[in-house]
């Protein structure tokens, strides 16, 4: 099976003050590579990828050494049947664009500009945020934080200490009321039992006399 370099497209945004607006769009066009066969390693200075296409019967292999460092922990990925999309967080906050994606300034035949995502450096503030695109991205580590839907159990404890959670008012009182009602219902029965016992004792005394 032959090994080829997949097409790679890229674009970028930059910011000197907002990390979430300081990133690189990177797309590796590798068709029909199963998730189980995908080998992707993202490091601060480089990315390596390898995977076999089930439809094209070729193995894709790629190694990119970035122009500057990125933060793998803050980067995101989305694997589709057609390609692998990444949003790489630049480590250094800087207003200026990277002059190129790779450390080596040689022209690479497989590397192209993603014109759907590209904006000029002086126009990026006016460019709308691509919320639909960003919302489908996943953390590089897989899965999000807060395994129980983001519930912070420490806050739950604090809420209980402060008098309970919103919408839970009255439940404790209702429980107490229910217990009181049950006690009230039981009392007449106990009283009847006492009277019956007293009557029986009285009859025995009369019989003795």
Buried (B, 14 or more C-beta within 10 A) or exposed (E): EEEBBBBBBBBBBBBEEEEEBBBBBBBBBBBBBEEEEBEBEBEEEBBBBBBBBEEBEBBBBBEBEBBBBBBBEBBBBBBEEEBBBBBBBBBEEEEEBBEBBBEEEEEEEBBEEBEEBBBEEEEBEEEEEEEEBEEEBEEBEEEEEEEEEEEEEEEEEEEEEEEEEEEEEEEEEEEEEEEEEEEEEEEEEEEEEEEEEEEEEEEEEEEEE
